[in-house]
Amino acid sequence: MRIQEIEKRYGVKVKSGVEWIRELQAQIKSYELKYHCNSQQMMESVINDPNRENEEVCQWLQMYTVLNKITEGKNTGGTHSKIINKSSTTV
């Protein structure tokens, strides 16, 4: 199935892995600016004080973990990571 057919059939935008990673980095950066700390510091903070975690922090740290696994070349276990390794991704 061609990319255009997939986009039309499922109502999604297929992106390159590079584009998807850049968007992920931008989202992570916005959380770091909002919370005035880097992702690793927030991760350690949540480990030390689970009450610090809320839905937004959880989403942030999930993105951070996925990005680290992708950039380290590790499979995150989901279909999206297999697709990213082929330079395209879906929602």
N, C-alpha and C positions, 0 to 999 in steps of 0.2 A: 504494500500500500504506500502511495506517495505521501509526502509530508502534507501537501495541500489537502489531500483527501482525509487524512487523519484529523487535521485542524477543523475541517468542515464537519466531519462526521461526529466528532466528540466535543466540538465547541471549545477547543483549547488552542493555545499558541505553543508551537514547538520551538524551543530555543536551543542554541548551541550550549555546550557545557561551559564554555568561557563566559558567555553572556549570563548564564544562570549563576555561576560562581561570583561574578562581579556584583550582581544584585544581592546575593547573600552577604558578601563583604560589606556592601553599603548599608544593609539592614542592621548588621551587627555593629557597625560603626555608629549608627544612629542611637542604638541602645547604650553604647559606651559613653557617648556624649551626654545622653539624658541622665544616666546614673553616675556620671563622673568617675568611672573606673573602667579598667579594661576587662575583657571577658574572663581571663584567667583569675583575676582578683574576685570577680563576682562568683565564679565557680567555687573558689575556696571559701568565700563568705557563706554561700549556701550550704556547703558541707559542714562548716563550723556552726551555723545557725539556720536550721531548716525553716524557721519562721520568716526569714528574709525572702523566701521564694514566694512568688505570686504567679499568676498565669502568664503575664508578660515576661517575667524573668525566666520562667520555664521555657517559653518559646525561644527566647534569646539564647539560652544555653543549649537548647536542642540544635539551633542553627549553627552555633559555634562548634559543637561536637561533630556535626555532619561535615562542616567545612574542613575541620582538622583531619577527619578520616579521608575525605576526598583528596586533600592536598598532600596527604601522606601516602596516597595510593592504596588505601585500604577500602575494601568493600563495606558499605554500611549495612549490607544485608537486604536492602530493598531493591525493587526493580529499577528505581531511579538511578541508583549508583551504577548499575550495569549499563544503562543507557548513557549516562554521563561519560563513562569510559569510552563510548563510541562517538563522543562529541555532539550529542544532542540529548535533549531531555524533554519530558512532558510534565504536566502538573503533578 
